Amino acid sequence: MMPAAATGGHNPYASSLNDAADSSELATGTYASQNKRLANYFLDWVFVQVFSFGIGIVVGIVFVVMHGVDMTPEQEATMSLVSTLVGLGFFALYYILMEAVFGATLAKFITKTRVRSVDGGKAGFGKILGRSLARMIPFDPLSYLFGDKRLGWHDTLSGTRVIDISKS
């Protein structure tokens, strides 16, 4: 095995995502701060909850119109399951559609941050889909506590980064 000095300090076993992330940071601005990432998380959570509540009201009204006010326990369970599935679907669609079309969610527009590929370009649909699905990992929000504090699992797994465009 060659010493690191013989390879110019480059670790041949290191992920290429780190090199690309460093170059994209220089090319497109700076990474969004932890404070902005936290603000994005909470603001998007509020937006998703408000929209999901509205969708839940519509699902409830549809079930009442279809089955009447006095529903059987099976109908109530079905309504609950449909509401949960619609809510999860909306959660995924909110992130997928907003980030695929605009490169940002409502919160990212407020905090002046955008999603980019690690090479600094626009993140493609596949990366956005992977990013959105990785958000459903139960401990994804805690991933900021380990490793690089600027990156969550949904960033590293999808090969995306969130940059601060207010500093560009």
ABEGO torsion letter per residue (X at the ends): XBBAAAAGGBBAABBAAAAAAAAAAAAAEBBBBAAAAAAAAAAAAAAAAAAAAAAAAAAAAAAAAAAEABBBAAAAAAAAAAAAAAAAAAAAAAAAAAAAAAGBBAAAAAAGBBBBBAAGBBBBAAAAAAAAAAAABAAAAAAAABEBAABBAAAAAAGBBBBBAAAX
